[in-house]
Amino acid sequence: MTRKKKTRSLADKVTIKTGRRKDYKKWRHDNPDQVTSSRRFVAKKQQQRKLQAVRKLARQQSGQDIAIHPDKNTDNPPGDRS
């Protein structure tokens, strides 16, 4: 007796008329309100975004400050084009 292979694929879990992947893709396209991400996936992505924001903030604070628009009275006056 053969066992059914375990899978994480949603396409295999949904039973529609034919059960074919192409038909499942069409069903998903036609019914976007019924297709949602799993709670586990959503929680994982939220955690990743939080961690990414913390890292970005740390990078911004540890970096050096640069003058994006330095004072106009410095080396190059506005009329000088050399």
C-alpha positions in Angstrom: 0.0 0.0 0.0 1.5 3.3 -1.0 1.3 6.4 1.2 0.5 9.8 -0.1 3.5 12.1 -0.1 3.4 15.0 2.5 3.4 18.4 0.9 3.1 22.0 1.9 1.6 22.9 -1.4 -1.8 24.5 -1.2 -2.6 23.3 -4.7 -2.6 19.7 -3.5 -4.9 20.5 -0.5 -7.6 22.2 -2.5 -10.1 19.9 -4.2 -11.9 21.4 -7.2 -13.5 19.6 -10.1 -10.4 18.3 -11.7 -7.9 18.8 -9.0 -5.3 19.9 -11.5 -2.8 22.7 -10.7 -3.8 24.8 -13.7 -7.5 24.7 -12.6 -6.5 25.6 -9.0 -4.5 28.6 -10.3 -7.6 29.7 -12.3 -9.8 29.2 -9.2 -7.4 31.3 -7.1 -7.5 34.1 -9.7 -11.3 34.0 -9.9 -11.8 34.0 -6.0 -9.2 36.3 -4.4 -11.3 36.9 -1.4 -11.2 33.1 -0.4 -7.5 32.8 -0.7 -5.5 34.0 2.4 -2.1 33.4 3.8 -1.7 31.1 6.7 -1.4 32.6 10.2 2.1 31.1 10.5 3.3 32.8 7.3 1.8 36.2 8.3 3.4 36.1 11.7 6.7 35.1 10.2 6.6 38.0 7.8 5.6 40.5 10.5 8.5 39.4 12.6 10.9 39.7 9.6 9.7 43.2 8.9 10.1 44.3 12.5 13.6 42.9 12.6 14.4 44.6 9.3 13.2 47.9 10.6 15.3 47.6 13.8 18.4 46.8 11.7 17.7 49.8 9.3 17.3 52.1 12.3 20.6 50.8 13.8 22.4 51.4 10.5 21.0 54.9 10.2 22.1 55.8 13.7 25.6 54.3 13.5 26.3 56.0 10.1 28.1 59.3 9.7 26.3 62.5 9.1 26.8 64.2 5.7 25.8 67.6 4.6 23.4 67.1 1.7 22.8 70.8 1.0 25.9 72.5 2.4 25.8 76.3 2.9 26.0 78.3 -0.3 28.9 80.4 1.1 31.4 77.6 1.0 34.0 76.7 -1.7 31.8 77.1 -4.9 29.7 80.3 -5.1 26.6 79.9 -7.3 27.9 82.0 -10.2 31.2 80.2 -10.4 31.1 77.4 -13.1 34.7 76.3 -13.1 
